[in-house]
Amino acid sequence: MLATINVSQFSVFIALFIIVIGIGLYSGHWRSGDMESVDEWGLGGRKFGGFVTWFLQGGSIYTTYSFVAIPALIFGTGALGFYAMPYLVIAYIFGYIVLPPLWDHAKARGHVTVADIVKDNMGSKVPAILVAFTGIIATMPYVALQVYGIQVCISEIGIPLTASLWAAFIVLAVVTYVSGLRAAALIAIAKDFLIWTTVIVALIYIPMQLGGYHHIFAHLPTSSTVLPKNLWLGYSTLALGSGLALFVYPHSTTGTLSASSRRAVEHNSVLLPIYTLMLGMLALLGYMALVANVHPSTRFASNIAVPGLFEKIFPAPFAGFALAAIAIGALVPASVMAIAAANLFTRNIYKELFGDKLSSSAETHVSKIASLFVKFGGVAFIVFASSKYVVNFQLAGGVWIVQILPMVVIPIFFTWVNMKSAVLGWAAGMGWGTYILITDHFNSSLHKLDLFGHHLDVYTAIPALLINLIITLGGSLLVRVFTPSKQLVSA
């Protein structure tokens, strides 16, 4: 093993990781609060202003998905991977409309999770339990994506695969368990320094080594730079479905609910698109890896594109710096995701079914334990649902999480949504979406639909959501039409 490790690269990588772990462990004492309280451990005491919220949200949204998965998709398939750019435009418009009223509701009622809000709005614990269950299930492949990113980077410096996987798990588990959301917030600031440094250096240094941008694009095949007509619908639906899903993920709503004011949430929604510039820059690295003749690996396939590019082009010490930046960039969202999913389990499943009188400290303890199981679920997803393109982990989660959108978002603006119709809509959307994912073996998030003799590649989340919306809204309208007005008022 020692013979495969580049000492200078390894030393830089480990030094940066030790610093970041130290920051994470210290963060429990930052802005002092009772870490036995779920409000403090899971939401940072709702004390984060616009500055910290921006870093936290950016850190939890721009993940291994941005640093590894999207460049890998561009490396392997070409222009299809650029769907991530319009996806974020859609997501931020959606977030600006939906997140401030969600924050208002949670702050006024002391809610910790989005399922708390659903229970309040729909007057029943049933949809809240379903929202919590969906959030946990959808988060696991997203956590898997982050653990995978850390694993790729640790493996790239020469540590064996199994050891790299469990090293990634242990680092993530310790930091999250001890310091909760505060750790993610402070590490997010350090992560941004590392990532922006890496991206800026990469966009200057790598093209210099490859003969300049003109040379790079001149040597790309047309099939890589032009989106084929048969993928236009797939591209559009990937962007739309991902955009609608982003801000109903537990980690996104947790980042929102931790803000200190509605104004911080609004400002955050306006300023987050700055990060999209970074995503566009990172996406170009997929093309650079192609021109640099980086080869897919036996274990990681095309997902090795960016780590392999850094390993091949950068001097060893800076390659260690860049790989550490990617791994640390995965640590932040994985922490937030595990915390958010654990809070859903504790408050909206365990507490509803088994422990209604659970004390605050006991609730926090259960959340901490649950966060470990969420991470185990992520590791299991890597082991049993490996994919040529790791972006499919996140897209599979999107198929599931978007099914809670009718229960989370519509009741904020329209009080006439019927609970039973929403539950049936959720069941239909989840059932169809899951069936298609299993049929496709989680290897693709684009499903071929036969419609009036045409074969269409569509992101699985969109037809599943349409089924859900038709049943939810159609059923709610029928109930409204056929229920006497007196009963509606009393309800």
C-alpha positions as CSV (number, residue, x, y, z in Angstrom):
1,M,0.0,0.0,0.0
2,L,2.7,2.5,1.0
3,A,4.4,2.1,-2.4
4,T,1.2,3.4,-4.1
5,I,1.0,6.6,-2.1
6,N,2.6,9.9,-3.3
7,V,4.0,11.2,0.0
8,S,3.7,14.9,-0.7
9,Q,0.2,14.6,-2.1
10,F,-0.9,12.4,0.8
11,S,0.7,14.8,3.4
12,V,-1.1,17.9,2.0
13,F,-4.4,16.0,1.8
14,I,-4.2,14.6,5.4
15,A,-3.0,18.0,6.8
16,L,-6.0,19.8,5.4
17,F,-8.4,17.1,6.6
18,I,-7.0,17.3,10.1
19,I,-7.5,21.1,10.1
20,V,-11.1,20.7,8.9
21,I,-11.9,18.0,11.4
22,G,-10.5,20.2,14.1
23,I,-12.8,23.1,12.9
24,G,-15.8,20.7,13.0
25,L,-15.1,19.5,16.5
26,Y,-14.5,23.0,17.8
27,S,-17.7,24.3,16.2
28,G,-19.8,22.7,19.0
29,H,-18.5,25.6,21.2
30,W,-19.1,28.3,18.6
31,R,-22.1,30.5,19.5
32,S,-22.6,28.6,22.7
33,G,-25.8,26.6,23.1
34,D,-27.1,23.5,24.7
35,M,-26.0,20.7,22.3
36,E,-28.5,18.4,24.0
37,S,-31.3,20.4,22.5
38,V,-32.4,19.4,19.0
39,D,-33.0,23.0,18.1
40,E,-29.3,23.7,18.8
41,W,-27.8,20.5,17.4
42,G,-30.1,20.2,14.4
43,L,-30.7,23.9,13.5
44,G,-27.8,25.7,15.1
45,G,-30.2,27.5,17.4
46,R,-31.8,29.3,14.4
47,K,-29.0,31.9,14.8
48,F,-27.4,32.0,11.4
49,G,-27.5,35.3,9.7
50,G,-27.4,35.9,5.9
51,F,-23.6,35.5,5.7
52,V,-23.4,32.1,7.4
53,T,-26.7,30.9,5.8
54,W,-25.3,31.7,2.4
55,F,-22.2,29.6,3.0
56,L,-24.2,26.8,4.7
57,Q,-26.8,26.6,1.9
58,G,-24.1,26.9,-0.8
59,G,-22.1,24.2,0.9
60,S,-25.1,21.8,1.1
61,I,-26.3,22.5,-2.4
62,Y,-23.0,22.5,-4.3
63,T,-21.8,19.0,-3.5
64,T,-20.0,16.0,-5.0
65,Y,-22.8,16.4,-7.6
66,S,-21.0,19.6,-8.7
67,F,-17.4,18.5,-8.2
68,V,-17.5,15.0,-9.5
69,A,-20.9,13.9,-10.9
70,I,-21.7,16.6,-13.4
71,P,-18.1,16.8,-14.9
72,A,-18.2,13.0,-15.1
73,L,-21.5,13.1,-17.0
74,I,-20.1,15.7,-19.4
75,F,-16.9,13.6,-19.8
76,G,-18.9,10.5,-20.6
77,T,-22.0,11.8,-22.5
78,G,-21.3,15.4,-23.5
79,A,-23.7,18.3,-23.5
80,L,-26.5,16.5,-21.6
81,G,-24.6,17.2,-18.4
82,F,-25.2,20.9,-18.8
83,Y,-28.8,20.4,-17.7
84,A,-27.5,21.4,-14.3
85,M,-27.3,25.0,-15.3
86,P,-31.0,25.7,-16.1
87,Y,-31.9,23.3,-13.3
88,L,-30.5,25.8,-10.8
89,V,-32.2,28.8,-12.4
90,I,-35.5,27.0,-12.0
91,A,-34.6,26.0,-8.4
92,Y,-33.8,29.6,-7.3
93,I,-36.9,31.1,-8.7
94,F,-38.9,28.3,-6.9
95,G,-37.0,28.8,-3.7
96,Y,-37.5,32.6,-3.6
97,I,-41.3,32.0,-3.8
98,V,-41.6,29.1,-1.4
99,L,-38.8,29.3,1.2
100,P,-39.7,32.6,3.0
101,P,-43.3,31.5,3.8
102,L,-41.9,28.1,5.0
103,W,-39.5,29.9,7.3
104,D,-42.3,32.2,8.6
105,H,-44.5,29.2,9.5
106,A,-41.7,27.2,11.1
107,K,-40.5,30.2,13.2
108,A,-44.0,31.1,14.4
109,R,-44.8,27.5,15.4
110,G,-41.3,26.3,16.5
111,H,-41.1,23.6,13.8
112,V,-37.8,21.9,13.2
113,T,-38.6,19.9,10.0
114,V,-40.7,20.4,6.9
115,A,-42.8,17.4,8.1
116,D,-43.8,19.4,11.2
117,I,-45.1,22.1,8.8
118,V,-47.0,19.5,6.8
119,K,-48.6,18.1,9.9
120,D,-49.7,21.6,11.0
121,N,-51.0,22.6,7.5
122,M,-52.9,19.3,6.8
123,G,-54.1,18.6,10.3
124,S,-52.9,15.0,10.4
125,K,-49.7,13.1,11.3
126,V,-50.2,10.6,8.4
127,P,-48.9,13.0,5.6
128,A,-46.1,14.2,8.0
129,I,-44.9,10.6,8.5
130,L,-45.0,10.0,4.8
131,V,-43.0,13.2,4.1
132,A,-40.5,12.1,6.8
133,F,-40.2,8.6,5.3
134,T,-39.7,10.0,1.8
135,G,-37.2,12.6,3.0
136,I,-35.1,9.9,4.6
137,I,-35.2,7.5,1.7
138,A,-34.5,10.3,-0.9
139,T,-31.6,11.5,1.2
140,M,-29.7,8.2,1.4
141,P,-28.6,8.1,-2.3
142,Y,-27.7,11.8,-2.0
143,V,-25.5,11.0,1.1
144,A,-24.1,8.1,-0.9
145,L,-23.1,10.5,-3.6
146,Q,-21.1,12.6,-1.0
147,V,-19.5,9.5,0.6
148,Y,-18.6,8.3,-2.9
149,G,-16.9,11.6,-3.6
150,I,-14.8,11.4,-0.5
151,Q,-14.0,7.8,-1.3
152,V,-12.8,8.6,-4.8
153,C,-10.5,11.3,-3.5
154,I,-9.0,9.1,-0.7
155,S,-8.6,6.2,-3.1
156,E,-6.9,8.5,-5.7
157,I,-4.1,9.3,-3.3
158,G,-3.4,5.5,-3.0
159,I,-5.5,4.2,-0.1
160,P,-7.3,0.9,-0.9
161,L,-10.9,1.0,-1.8
162,T,-12.5,-0.6,1.2
163,A,-10.3,1.4,3.6
164,S,-11.2,4.6,1.7
165,L,-14.9,3.9,1.9
166,W,-14.8,3.4,5.7
167,A,-12.4,6.3,6.3
168,A,-15.0,8.5,4.5
169,F,-17.8,7.2,6.7
170,I,-15.9,7.6,10.0
171,V,-14.8,11.2,9.3
172,L,-18.3,12.2,8.4
173,A,-19.9,10.3,11.4
174,V,-17.6,11.8,14.1
175,V,-17.9,15.4,13.0
176,T,-21.7,15.3,12.6
177,Y,-22.4,13.4,15.8
178,V,-20.3,15.8,18.0
179,S,-21.2,19.2,16.6
180,G,-24.3,19.0,14.5
181,L,-25.2,21.8,12.1
182,R,-22.7,24.2,13.6
183,A,-19.9,21.9,12.2
184,A,-21.4,22.0,8.7
185,A,-21.7,25.8,8.9
186,L,-18.1,26.5,9.9
187,I,-16.6,23.8,7.6
188,A,-18.6,25.3,4.7
189,I,-16.6,28.5,5.0
190,A,-13.3,26.7,4.9
191,K,-14.6,24.5,2.1
192,D,-15.4,27.5,0.0
193,F,-11.9,28.9,0.3
194,L,-10.5,25.5,-0.8
195,I,-12.9,24.9,-3.7
196,W,-12.7,28.4,-5.1
197,T,-8.9,28.3,-5.0
198,T,-8.9,24.9,-6.7
199,V,-11.4,26.0,-9.4
200,I,-9.6,29.3,-10.2
201,V,-6.2,27.6,-10.4
202,A,-7.7,24.7,-12.5
203,L,-9.3,27.1,-15.0
204,I,-6.0,28.9,-15.5
205,Y,-3.3,26.2,-15.1
206,I,-4.9,23.2,-16.8
207,P,-5.7,25.0,-20.1
208,M,-2.1,26.3,-20.2
209,Q,-1.0,22.7,-20.0
210,L,-3.4,21.6,-22.7
211,G,-2.7,24.3,-25.2
212,G,-5.4,26.8,-24.3
213,Y,-9.2,26.9,-24.5
214,H,-9.2,27.1,-28.3
215,H,-7.2,23.9,-28.5
216,I,-9.4,22.1,-25.9
217,F,-12.7,22.9,-27.8
218,A,-11.1,22.3,-31.2
219,H,-10.3,18.7,-30.1
220,L,-13.7,17.9,-28.7
221,P,-16.0,15.8,-30.9
222,T,-19.2,17.4,-32.1
223,S,-21.1,14.6,-30.3
224,S,-19.7,16.1,-27.0
225,T,-20.6,19.7,-27.5
226,V,-24.0,19.5,-29.3
227,L,-27.1,18.0,-27.6
228,P,-28.8,15.4,-29.9
229,K,-32.4,16.0,-30.7
230,N,-33.5,12.8,-29.1
231,L,-32.2,14.1,-25.8
232,W,-33.9,17.5,-25.9
233,L,-36.9,16.4,-23.8
234,G,-34.6,14.4,-21.4
235,Y,-32.5,17.5,-20.9
236,S,-35.5,19.7,-20.3
237,T,-37.2,17.3,-17.9
238,L,-34.0,16.7,-16.0
239,A,-33.7,20.5,-15.5
240,L,-37.3,20.9,-14.5
241,G,-37.6,17.9,-12.2
242,S,-34.3,18.7,-10.4
243,G,-35.3,22.4,-10.1
244,L,-38.6,21.5,-8.4
245,A,-36.9,18.9,-6.1
246,L,-34.0,20.9,-4.8
247,F,-35.7,23.0,-2.1
248,V,-37.9,20.3,-0.7
249,Y,-34.9,18.1,0.1
250,P,-34.5,17.9,3.9
251,H,-31.0,19.4,3.8
252,S,-32.2,22.4,1.8
253,T,-35.1,23.1,4.2
254,T,-32.9,22.6,7.2
255,G,-30.5,25.2,5.9
256,T,-33.4,27.5,5.4
257,L,-35.0,26.9,8.9
258,S,-31.6,27.6,10.6
259,A,-31.7,31.2,9.3
260,S,-32.2,33.9,11.9
261,S,-34.7,35.9,9.9
262,R,-37.0,35.9,6.8
263,R,-34.7,38.6,5.3
264,A,-31.7,36.3,5.6
265,V,-33.7,33.6,3.6
266,E,-34.7,36.1,0.9
267,H,-31.2,37.5,0.5
268,N,-29.8,34.0,0.4
269,S,-32.1,33.1,-2.4
270,V,-30.9,36.1,-4.4
271,L,-27.2,35.6,-3.8
272,L,-26.9,31.8,-4.1
273,P,-26.8,31.9,-8.0
274,I,-23.2,33.2,-7.6
275,Y,-22.3,29.6,-6.9
276,T,-23.8,28.6,-10.3
277,L,-20.8,30.3,-11.9
278,M,-18.6,27.8,-10.1
279,L,-20.8,24.9,-11.3
280,G,-20.4,26.0,-14.9
281,M,-16.6,26.3,-14.4
282,L,-16.5,22.8,-12.8
283,A,-18.5,21.4,-15.7
284,L,-15.8,22.5,-18.2
285,L,-13.3,20.2,-16.3
286,G,-15.2,17.3,-17.8
287,Y,-14.2,18.5,-21.3
288,M,-10.6,19.1,-20.1
289,A,-10.4,15.5,-18.8
290,L,-11.5,14.3,-22.2
291,V,-8.8,16.2,-24.1
292,A,-6.2,15.3,-21.4
293,N,-6.9,11.6,-22.2
294,V,-8.0,10.7,-18.7
295,H,-9.3,7.2,-18.9
296,P,-12.3,5.8,-17.0
297,S,-11.2,3.6,-14.1
298,T,-12.3,0.0,-13.6
299,R,-13.8,0.8,-10.2
300,F,-15.1,4.4,-10.6
301,A,-15.8,4.4,-14.4
302,S,-16.2,8.0,-15.7
303,N,-16.6,9.4,-12.2
304,I,-12.8,9.5,-12.0
305,A,-12.7,12.3,-14.6
306,V,-12.0,15.3,-12.3
307,P,-9.8,13.6,-9.6
308,G,-8.0,11.8,-12.5
309,L,-7.5,15.1,-14.3
310,F,-6.0,16.8,-11.1
311,E,-3.8,13.8,-10.5
312,K,-2.5,13.9,-14.1
313,I,-2.0,17.6,-14.6
314,F,-1.3,19.2,-11.2
315,P,2.0,19.0,-9.3
316,A,1.6,16.4,-6.5
317,P,1.3,18.9,-3.6
318,F,-1.5,20.9,-5.3
319,A,-3.2,17.7,-6.5
320,G,-3.4,16.8,-2.8
321,F,-4.8,20.2,-2.1
322,A,-7.4,19.9,-4.9
323,L,-8.5,16.3,-3.9
324,A,-8.8,17.5,-0.3
325,A,-11.0,20.4,-1.5
326,I,-13.4,18.0,-3.2
327,A,-13.5,15.6,-0.2
328,I,-14.1,18.4,2.2
329,G,-16.7,19.8,-0.2
330,A,-18.5,16.6,0.2
331,L,-18.3,16.6,4.0
332,V,-20.5,19.7,4.4
333,P,-23.6,18.5,2.5
334,A,-23.3,15.0,3.8
335,S,-23.4,16.3,7.4
336,V,-26.4,18.5,6.7
337,M,-28.2,15.7,4.9
338,A,-27.6,13.2,7.8
339,I,-28.8,15.8,10.4
340,A,-31.9,16.7,8.4
341,A,-32.9,13.1,7.8
342,A,-32.2,12.2,11.4
343,N,-34.4,15.0,12.6
344,L,-37.2,13.8,10.3
345,F,-36.9,10.3,11.8
346,T,-36.9,11.4,15.4
347,R,-39.6,14.1,15.3
348,N,-41.9,12.7,12.7
349,I,-41.6,8.9,12.8
350,Y,-40.2,7.8,16.1
351,K,-41.8,10.5,18.2
352,E,-45.2,10.1,16.5
353,L,-45.3,6.4,16.8
354,F,-43.3,5.6,19.9
355,G,-42.3,8.6,22.0
356,D,-44.7,11.4,22.1
357,K,-43.4,12.6,25.5
358,L,-39.7,12.3,24.5
359,S,-37.6,15.0,26.3
360,S,-35.5,17.4,24.3
361,S,-32.2,15.7,25.3
362,A,-33.6,12.2,24.5
363,E,-34.9,13.5,21.2
364,T,-31.4,14.9,20.3
365,H,-29.8,11.6,21.3
366,V,-32.1,9.6,19.1
367,S,-31.4,12.0,16.2
368,K,-27.6,11.6,16.7
369,I,-28.0,7.8,16.5
370,A,-30.4,8.0,13.5
371,S,-27.8,10.2,11.7
372,L,-25.3,7.3,11.9
373,F,-27.9,4.9,10.3
374,V,-28.5,7.4,7.5
375,K,-24.8,7.4,6.7
376,F,-24.8,3.5,6.8
377,G,-27.7,3.7,4.3
378,G,-25.5,5.9,2.1
379,V,-22.7,3.4,2.2
380,A,-25.1,0.5,1.5
381,F,-26.4,2.4,-1.5
382,I,-22.8,2.7,-2.9
383,V,-22.3,-1.0,-2.4
384,F,-25.6,-2.3,-3.8
385,A,-26.6,0.3,-6.4
386,S,-23.4,1.3,-8.1
387,S,-23.7,3.2,-11.3
388,K,-21.6,4.1,-14.3
389,Y,-22.6,7.7,-13.6
390,V,-22.8,8.6,-9.9
391,V,-25.1,11.5,-10.8
392,N,-27.9,8.9,-10.9
393,F,-27.7,8.6,-7.1
394,Q,-28.9,12.1,-6.8
395,L,-31.4,11.9,-9.6
396,A,-32.9,8.7,-8.1
397,G,-33.4,10.7,-4.8
398,G,-35.0,13.4,-6.9
399,V,-37.6,11.0,-8.2
400,W,-38.7,10.3,-4.6
401,I,-38.3,13.7,-3.0
402,V,-40.4,15.5,-5.6
403,Q,-43.4,13.4,-4.6
404,I,-43.7,15.4,-1.4
405,L,-44.0,18.7,-3.2
406,P,-47.8,18.7,-3.4
407,M,-48.0,18.1,0.4
408,V,-45.3,20.6,1.3
409,V,-45.8,23.5,-1.1
410,I,-49.5,23.6,-2.3
411,P,-51.0,23.9,1.3
412,I,-48.9,27.0,1.9
413,F,-50.9,28.8,-0.7
414,F,-54.1,26.8,-1.0
415,T,-55.9,25.5,2.1
416,W,-58.4,23.3,0.2
417,V,-56.0,20.5,-0.5
418,N,-57.5,17.3,0.8
419,M,-55.3,15.2,3.0
420,K,-56.5,11.8,1.7
421,S,-56.2,12.8,-1.9
422,A,-52.6,14.0,-1.2
423,V,-51.7,10.7,0.4
424,L,-53.1,8.7,-2.5
425,G,-51.3,11.0,-5.0
426,W,-48.0,10.5,-3.0
427,A,-48.5,6.7,-3.1
428,A,-49.2,6.6,-6.8
429,G,-46.2,8.8,-7.7
430,M,-43.8,7.0,-5.3
431,G,-45.0,3.6,-6.6
432,W,-44.6,4.4,-10.3
433,G,-41.3,6.2,-9.8
434,T,-39.8,3.4,-7.7
435,Y,-41.0,0.7,-10.1
436,I,-39.3,2.5,-13.0
437,L,-36.0,3.0,-11.0
438,I,-35.9,-0.7,-10.1
439,T,-36.8,-1.7,-13.7
440,D,-33.9,0.4,-14.9
441,H,-31.6,-1.0,-12.1
442,F,-30.8,2.6,-11.0
443,N,-28.5,2.9,-14.0
444,S,-30.4,5.7,-15.6
445,S,-32.7,8.4,-14.6
446,L,-34.1,8.9,-18.1
447,H,-36.9,6.5,-18.9
448,K,-38.1,5.7,-22.4
449,L,-41.8,6.4,-22.6
450,D,-43.9,5.2,-25.6
451,L,-46.4,7.9,-26.3
452,F,-48.6,7.9,-29.4
453,G,-46.0,5.9,-31.2
454,H,-43.1,8.1,-30.2
455,H,-40.3,6.9,-28.0
456,L,-39.4,9.7,-25.5
457,D,-36.5,9.9,-23.0
458,V,-38.0,11.6,-19.9
459,Y,-36.7,12.1,-16.4
460,T,-38.6,9.6,-14.4
461,A,-39.5,12.2,-11.7
462,I,-41.7,14.2,-14.1
463,P,-44.3,11.6,-15.1
464,A,-44.4,10.4,-11.5
465,L,-45.1,13.9,-10.2
466,L,-47.8,14.4,-12.9
467,I,-49.6,11.3,-11.7
468,N,-49.3,12.6,-8.1
469,L,-50.6,16.0,-9.0
470,I,-53.5,14.7,-11.0
471,I,-54.7,12.5,-8.1
472,T,-54.0,15.2,-5.4
473,L,-55.5,18.1,-7.1
474,G,-58.3,16.2,-8.9
475,G,-59.3,14.4,-5.7
476,S,-59.2,17.6,-3.7
477,L,-61.4,19.4,-6.2
478,L,-63.9,16.6,-6.2
479,V,-64.1,16.6,-2.4
480,R,-64.6,20.3,-2.5
481,V,-67.4,20.1,-5.1
482,F,-69.3,17.3,-3.5
483,T,-68.8,18.2,0.2
484,P,-71.5,20.5,1.6
485,S,-70.2,24.0,2.4
486,K,-71.0,23.7,6.1
487,Q,-68.8,20.6,6.4
488,L,-66.0,22.5,4.6
489,V,-66.2,25.4,7.0
490,S,-66.2,23.1,10.1
491,A,-63.3,21.2,8.7
